[in-house]
Amino acid sequence: MTPVLSAQSLRCERDERLLFDRLDLSLMPGDILHLTGPNGSGKTTLLRALVGLGQAVEGHIQWFDGQVQSNEKIWYIGHRPGVTLLQSPLENLRYALALRGLERNESSLFEALEHVGLRGYEDVPSRQLSAGQQRRVALARLFLDTPSISVWVLDEPLTALDDKAVELLKARIQAFAAAGGSVLMTSHHGMSGDAVRTLALGGAE
């Protein structure tokens, strides 16, 4: 089976401090690769570098068919929710799909927002939502039916969620992997299951 992502000998320094060196990782279909480590260990830097954002790293990164990045197949949700504040949650989902040329089913948009606890907020401008609610708008993308998206790269997706929402999102991540999707994520919450592999980064606070 061909890896979705293969990276070798990654090295990154920031402010003259070594974050990671000689780091190898791979991601296969059905994998959930959980990056762990203290704050400052380079988890966010690594995720952003892997999807072609932010600081470049030394080493070799290959997605899919040899392209450094294949963003049309990846949902990336970072620390910041990436929500357009002048748009409503519903408009944000429509926009996210339109950017990728993906078809939309209006009823599925409402269902996705309901899954993340935003029923009744569909048409409220996102600037009027709390930071936690804005994050839920971004996470609602993970509850859409998007067969062309085969990889989720998620930076602390479980932050600012209540216990019920955490368990719901964990179950959704597990279901995505069970269907052949691949997940690369950071989280201070534990992840369990046969599909979960853990990669610990060092570093200091």
N, C-alpha and C positions, 0 to 999 in steps of 0.2 A: 504494500500500500504506500502510495506517495505522500510524503508529509505536506500538510497545508502550509506550514512554515518551517524553515530550517535556518538556524543562525549559528555561526561559529566564531569563536575567538573575539567576542565583543568586548570592547574596552571603552570606558568613558571616564573622563575627569571633569570636575566642575569646581571652579575657584581653587585650582591647584590641589584638589582633594580627589583621590581615586574612589569612584563609586563602585565600579566592578571591572574585572579584568579576566581575560580568557574564559568568558562566559559562553557556554554552548546551551542551546535549547532547541527543541523541536515540538511541533504541534501536529497531531494526526486527526483525521476525521473521528469524531466521537470523544475527543479529549476535552477535559476541563483542566487547564494548567493554572494552578493557583500560586501566584507570586506572593511570598511573604517576606517580612523583614521590618526592621524599625524605621521610623521616619528618618528620611535622609539617606536611605540605603540605595536609592536610585530606581525604585519601582516605577514611579510616574515617568521619569526620564526614559527608562527602557521602553515602556509602552508607547510613548510618543515617538521615539526613534523608530520603533518597529513599523509604525503606520505612516512614517514619513513626515512627522511633525516635530517641531522643536529642534533640540540640539542633536547634531549628528553624532554617531558613535563609530569607532573603528571596528573593522571586522566585516563579515559577510552575512548578508540577510537575503533570503530568497523566499518569496511568496509564490505559491501555485506553480505557474509555468515558467518561472525564472524572473518575473518582474519584481523589482524591489518592493513595490506595493501594488495591490489590486483592490483599490478602495471600493470599486463597484460591488465587491463581494463581502465587504466588511461593514458592520455597524461598530463605530467607535464612540464610546461615551466616556468622556473624561471627568476630571474633578469638577469642572464647570459644566453646567448642564447643556450649554450650547442651544439655548432656547431664544427665539426672537421675541423680545418683550412686548413689542407692539402687536403681536399676533396672539390669538387665543390658542389654547391647547389643541383644539381641532384644526386650526389653520397651521399650527406648527407641524402636526402630523402630515397634513396634506403637502406641505412644503418639503418635508423630509423625503417623502415618496417621489414627489415631482423632480427633485434634484437628481434622482437616480433613474428617472424614467420608468418608475414602477407604477403599475396599475393600482387603483385604490377602490376599495369597497366601503362606502360610507358607513354601513352598519358595523363593519369591523373596526373602524376608527372609534366609534362610540364604545364598543366592547373593550377595546384596548385601554381607553381612559377609565372605564369602570373598573377594570382589573387593578389599576394602580390607585384607586380611591378618589378619582376626580369626577365622578358622576355629579352633574349639576354645575360643574365648572367649565364645561366644554367651550362656551362662548365668552368666558371672562378673559379680558386682556391679561396676558401672562405677567405683566408688570405689577398687577394687583395681587398676585399669588405670593405666598411665602417662599423662601428659598427651598424648603423641603418639597413644596408642591411643584415648583419649577423643575426640580430634579425628577419628580414623578412624570412630568410631561416628557422629558427625555427618555425615561425608562419605558414609557408606553410603547415606544418603537419595538421593544422586544416582544410585545404581545401581538404584533401584526403578523399576518401570514405573508412572508416574503421569501419564497423558495430560492430566489437568486442570491440571497444573503446566506453565506455558509460559515461566516466567522463573526464572533462577537469579541471585541476587545474592550474590556470594562475596567475602569479605574474607580475602585471603591463604590460599586453600585449599590451596596447595602447600607451606605451611610445615610443618616437622617430619615430612616424608615422605622415604623413601629414594628413590633415583633411579628404581627400578622403579615405585614407587607414583606418583611424579611423572608419568612417561610414561603410565601407565595412566589417571590422572585427566585429563591433557591430552587423551588420545584420547577419553575419555568426554565431555569438554566439546565437543570438535570434533564428535562424533557427535550430541550433543544439538542443536547449532546447525544441523547439516546436515539434521536432521529438522524444522527450522522453529522450534526453541526459541531463546530470547534469553538471552544471558549478559552480566552486568555484573560485572566482577571487578577486584580489585587483586592484584598479585603482583610479587615481586621476580624471579621467573623470567620469562624471555622467552616470548612466545606468538607463534606464526606460523600462517599459513594465509590463504586468501582471505577468510574471514569475519571476520578480526581487524582491528579498528580501535583505534588508540591515542589516548588523551586524556591529555596531560601536565598535571599540576598543579604550580604553583610552590611557593614557601615555603622555609623553612629548617629545618634539623635542630632 
